[in-house]
Each structure stands twice: as C-alpha cells, then as structure tokens.
C-alpha cells in the first residue's frame, strides 16, 4: 500500500469497471477507456491510504469519475501536489466530508 496515490477499488467497483469496459454502448468516451487502460497497465500503482478522491469529493463516485481522478493523479503527481492532497484530506475529514 502506498501513502499517497490512487484509491484502491472495492470488489463491487471492480465489477462495475469490468461492465464499463465490456459494454461498448455506455456513455464512457473511447479516449478515456483507452487512456485509462494504457496508464494503468504501464504503471505499477499500489492502492493508497490518501488519494485525490478522499481529498476532494464528498460523495460516492461513478466509475467514470474514479477513472478521471485516477488519470489526473497519475499524469500530474508530484511532491508538492501530494502534500496538498494530504492537507486537503485532513481538512475534509475534520469537516466530516469526503469519500466514506
């Protein structure tokens, strides 16, 4: 497990993700599907305790939203950004919001 990075997927979320990739008629743009597959397969990501999702959103995410936030983190991760995620996560938890 990593300290900061992308949040791990639950069993239900993995099932939903498989459905998204199997169903070509859904609303997920092809570029997002292809970009996500390429980035995830080319990186050695570990699930993280602190993530962009836990720092920013106060609701359950759709598969598309999760994929977008994962890609955003993967493509722009840096030391300063990681500390901003940690501080934002602490703030959302103190306020009682964020992903549960």
Secondary structure, DSSP 8 states (H G I E B T S, - for coil): -EEEE-----HHHHHHHHHHHH-TTSSS-HHHHHHHHHHHHHS----EEEEHHHHH--S---HHHHHHHHHHHHHH--HHHHHHHHHHHHHHHHHT-S--
